[in-house]
Amino acid sequence: MVWFNPWNNFNKIFLALFALLYLVYLIRILFLSQKYKLDFTNVLKKLFLRSLYFALIIIAILGPSFGDAQKETPIEGKDIYFMVDISLSMAAEDIAPSRIALAKACLLNINKKISTNDRVTLLLFAANTVVACPLTFDHSAMDIFITSIGTGTLENGGSDINQSFEFIKSEMKISKKNKTEKKILLLISDGEYEQPPKTDLLQQLKKDFIINTLTVGSSKGSKIPIVGGFKRDKKGKWVITKTNTATMEAIANNTGGNNSILTDPYIAADNFISNTQKLELQFKGYKQRAVSANKYEYFLILALLLILVDGLSTLKIIYI
């Protein structure tokens, strides 16, 4: 049960005053019952009745609410798509603690700061793409999915960004009710792809998305950690992964977005929030909210009925 009003000093004074006055009344009746040999049992019955309806009045004042009712309320928000590269190169540690760990920290910070009216979804890609979390208002659930991201989630090879963009275009069920309502897609990757992104595909996505990109990693590069050591090529040499900032910038520029280098997850999150707040990319819809109704009237009506019973009933105290 939830209370609409707090238990404050007024309630305490009201309760103390009732207890004090009734105590004085009981002492007086007890004195008279001993003096004139009265029946004190009936007085106790009245005490119980009056204490009961007094307690009901206190409960009504506090405003009890119980039972969750679902109500649709109109809202405006943004659809934000998180798209994370989980290929093996994202395990590189050229930026501490690792590329994938930094990406996760950034997403968690963004997820905490966006509006509760914003819907979020999480896509993971490497050689193929999966929806780790469908479009949802539940940001707490999104935190769980973000935390579970790892470079071993998908069968890993290289990153096929064109396959991922084709997946988004064909599978994400984009609404056509309002052509001006674009979505925001945040792509976090090192930019190392088997093939460069196709310009015509980016132009198609531009109709529905503004793509912001975060490049994670360093141009100096790093070895790729795997179980038992580091990844090697067919000649036995270590594979060195380097970021491709130019590719990430091209993706952002072709879709009206911005590219940044991800070094600090807090600053990157703040910049993303600041950029998205400037964009009028709001969808209009409805959200199911739990509504708790104040049920004070039930307790008040019951208390009034008991007061009526108390007023109409007569208990014999003196027997002749």
C-alpha positions in Angstrom: 0.0 0.0 0.0 1.2 3.5 -0.8 0.3 6.7 1.0 -0.5 10.0 -0.7 0.1 12.1 2.4 3.0 11.8 4.9 2.6 10.9 8.6 3.2 14.4 9.9 2.9 16.3 13.1 -0.8 17.1 12.6 -1.6 13.4 12.5 0.5 12.8 15.6 -1.2 15.7 17.6 -4.6 14.5 16.4 -3.9 10.9 17.6 -2.4 12.1 20.9 -5.3 14.4 21.6 -7.8 11.6 21.0 -5.9 9.2 23.3 -5.6 11.8 26.0 -9.2 12.9 26.0 -10.5 9.3 25.9 -8.1 8.3 28.7 -9.6 11.1 30.9 -13.1 9.9 29.9 -12.3 6.3 30.8 -10.8 7.3 34.2 -13.9 9.2 35.0 -16.2 6.3 34.0 -14.0 3.8 35.9 -14.3 6.1 39.0 -18.1 6.3 38.6 -18.5 2.5 38.0 -16.7 1.7 41.2 -18.6 4.3 43.2 -22.0 3.4 41.9 -21.3 -0.2 40.9 -21.9 0.4 37.2 -21.3 -2.1 34.4 -17.9 -1.2 32.8 -18.1 -3.9 30.1 -20.4 -1.8 27.9 -17.9 1.1 28.1 -15.2 -1.1 26.7 -17.5 -2.0 23.7 -17.9 1.7 23.0 -14.1 2.2 23.3 -13.5 -0.5 20.7 -16.0 1.0 18.3 -14.8 4.5 18.6 -11.1 3.5 18.3 -12.0 1.6 15.1 -13.6 4.5 13.4 -11.0 6.9 14.6 -8.3 4.7 13.1 -10.3 4.6 9.8 -10.4 8.4 9.8 -6.6 8.6 10.3 -6.1 6.1 7.4 -8.4 8.2 5.1 -6.4 11.4 6.0 -3.2 9.6 5.0 -4.7 8.8 1.6 -4.1 5.0 1.0 -3.6 3.8 -2.5 -3.4 0.3 -3.8 -3.8 -1.7 -6.9 -1.9 -0.7 -10.1 -4.0 0.5 -13.0 -2.5 0.9 -16.4 -3.2 4.1 -18.2 -2.1 5.3 -21.6 -0.6 8.8 -21.5 0.5 10.8 -24.6 4.2 11.4 -24.8 6.9 12.8 -27.1 10.4 11.3 -27.2 13.1 10.1 -29.5 14.0 6.7 -30.9 17.7 6.0 -30.2 19.4 3.0 -31.8 22.7 1.9 -30.2 24.8 -0.1 -32.6 28.0 -1.6 -31.3 30.8 -3.4 -33.2 31.7 -6.6 -31.3 34.3 -8.0 -33.7 37.5 -9.4 -32.3 39.4 -6.1 -32.9 37.2 -4.4 -30.3 39.0 -6.4 -27.6 42.2 -4.5 -28.4 43.7 -2.7 -25.4 45.3 0.3 -27.2 42.9 2.5 -25.2 42.4 1.5 -21.6 40.8 -0.7 -20.4 39.8 -1.9 -23.9 37.8 -0.7 -26.9 34.7 -2.7 -26.0 34.9 -1.8 -22.3 35.1 1.9 -23.1 32.1 1.5 -25.5 30.0 -0.1 -22.8 30.9 2.6 -20.3 29.9 5.3 -22.7 26.5 3.6 -23.5 25.7 3.1 -19.8 26.3 6.8 -19.2 24.1 7.8 -22.2 21.4 5.4 -21.1 21.3 7.1 -17.7 21.0 10.6 -19.0 18.5 10.3 -21.9 14.8 11.1 -21.2 12.6 8.4 -19.8 10.3 9.1 -22.8 13.0 8.1 -25.2 12.9 4.5 -26.6 16.2 2.7 -27.0 17.3 -0.4 -28.8 20.6 -2.3 -29.0 22.1 -3.8 -32.1 25.3 -5.9 -32.1 27.3 -6.6 -35.2 30.4 -8.3 -36.5 30.1 -10.7 -39.5 26.3 -10.6 -38.9 23.9 -8.5 -36.9 21.5 -9.3 -34.0 19.0 -7.3 -32.0 20.2 -7.7 -28.4 17.4 -5.5 -27.1 14.3 -4.5 -29.0 13.0 -0.9 -29.0 11.9 -0.2 -25.4 11.2 2.4 -22.7 12.8 0.2 -20.1 16.2 1.8 -19.6 16.9 -0.5 -16.7 16.6 -3.5 -18.9 18.9 -1.8 -21.4 21.6 -1.4 -18.7 21.6 -5.2 -18.3 22.0 -5.8 -22.0 24.8 -3.2 -22.3 26.6 -4.8 -19.4 26.5 -8.2 -21.0 28.1 -7.1 -24.3 31.3 -9.0 -25.2 33.4 -9.7 -28.3 32.4 -13.3 -28.1 28.7 -12.7 -28.4 28.6 -13.4 -32.1 30.6 -15.7 -34.4 33.5 -13.5 -35.0 35.3 -12.7 -38.2 35.7 -9.2 -39.5 33.0 -6.5 -39.4 30.6 -6.3 -42.3 29.1 -2.8 -41.9 27.1 -3.0 -45.2 25.4 -6.2 -43.9 24.5 -4.3 -40.7 23.0 -1.4 -42.6 21.0 -3.7 -44.8 19.7 -5.4 -41.7 18.6 -2.1 -40.2 16.9 -1.1 -43.5 15.0 -4.3 -43.9 14.4 -5.6 -40.4 13.8 -2.7 -38.1 10.2 -2.0 -39.1 10.6 1.7 -39.5 7.3 3.7 -39.2 6.3 5.7 -42.3 3.5 7.6 -40.6 5.5 10.7 -40.5 8.4 11.0 -43.0 10.0 13.8 -41.0 10.4 11.7 -37.8 14.0 10.5 -38.2 15.7 8.1 -35.7 19.0 8.6 -34.1 21.6 5.8 -34.6 24.8 5.8 -32.5 27.4 3.7 -34.1 30.4 2.7 -31.8 33.2 1.0 -33.7 36.9 1.1 -34.5 36.0 1.6 -38.2 37.8 -1.5 -39.4 35.5 -3.1 -42.0 36.0 -5.8 -44.6 34.4 -3.4 -47.2 33.8 0.3 -47.0 30.2 1.4 -46.5 28.2 1.8 -49.7 27.3 5.4 -50.4 24.0 4.6 -51.9 23.1 2.5 -48.9 23.9 5.4 -46.6 21.7 7.7 -48.7 18.8 5.3 -48.2 19.4 5.2 -44.5 19.6 9.0 -44.4 15.8 9.1 -45.1 15.1 7.5 -41.7 18.2 8.0 -39.6 20.8 10.5 -38.5 23.9 8.4 -37.7 26.3 9.7 -35.1 29.6 7.8 -34.9 32.1 7.2 -32.1 35.5 6.0 -33.1 37.1 3.9 -30.4 40.7 2.9 -30.4 44.0 4.5 -31.6 45.6 5.1 -35.0 48.8 3.6 -33.5 47.0 0.2 -33.2 47.4 -2.8 -31.0 47.5 -6.6 -31.1 44.2 -8.4 -30.7 44.0 -10.5 -27.6 42.4 -14.0 -27.9 42.4 -17.0 -25.7 46.0 -18.2 -25.2 47.7 -15.1 -26.5 47.2 -12.8 -29.5 45.7 -13.2 -32.9 48.1 -14.1 -35.8 47.8 -14.1 -39.5 48.4 -17.1 -41.8 52.2 -16.3 -41.8 52.3 -16.4 -38.0 52.6 -12.7 -37.5 50.6 -10.8 -35.0 47.6 -9.0 -36.4 47.6 -5.3 -35.6 44.3 -3.5 -35.5 44.2 0.2 -36.2 41.2 2.6 -36.1 39.8 3.9 -39.4 38.6 7.4 -38.5 38.0 8.4 -42.1 35.4 5.6 -42.6 33.6 6.6 -39.4 33.6 10.3 -40.5 32.2 9.3 -43.9 29.3 7.4 -42.4 28.4 10.4 -40.1 28.8 13.0 -42.9 26.7 11.1 -45.4 23.8 10.9 -42.9 23.9 14.3 -41.3 25.5 13.2 -38.1 28.7 13.8 -36.2 31.8 11.8 -35.6 33.9 11.9 -32.4 36.8 10.0 -30.9 35.8 8.1 -27.9 38.4 8.6 -25.1 36.3 9.6 -22.1 33.0 7.9 -21.7 31.5 10.7 -19.6 32.5 13.5 -22.0 31.3 11.5 -25.0 27.9 10.8 -23.3 27.5 14.5 -22.5 28.3 15.5 -26.1 25.8 12.9 -27.5 23.0 14.1 -25.2 23.8 17.8 -26.0 23.7 17.0 -29.8 20.4 15.0 -29.6 18.7 17.7 -27.6 19.2 20.1 -30.4 17.5 17.8 -32.9 13.7 18.0 -33.2 13.3 14.3 -34.0 10.4 13.6 -31.7 7.9 10.8 -32.2 4.4 11.2 -30.7 2.8 8.2 -29.1 1.4 6.7 -26.0 3.1 5.1 -23.0 1.5 2.7 -20.5 2.0 4.1 -17.0 1.1 2.5 -13.7 -1.5 4.7 -11.9 -2.3 4.2 -8.2 -5.7 5.6 -7.2 -6.3 7.3 -3.8 -8.8 5.0 -2.1 -9.4 7.2 1.0 -13.2 7.4 0.4 -13.7 3.7 1.3 -12.2 4.1 4.7 -14.0 7.4 5.3 -17.4 6.0 4.4 -16.8 3.0 6.7 -15.8 5.4 9.5 -19.0 7.5 9.0 -21.1 4.4 9.1 -19.5 3.3 12.4 -20.0 6.9 13.8 -23.7 6.6 12.8 -24.0 3.2 14.6 -22.3 4.7 17.6 -24.7 7.6 17.7 -27.8 5.5 17.3 -26.9 2.7 19.6 -27.4 3.0 23.4 -25.5 0.9 25.8 -26.8 0.5 29.3 -24.3 1.4 31.9 -26.6 1.9 35.0 -29.0 -1.0 35.9 -31.9 -0.2 38.1 
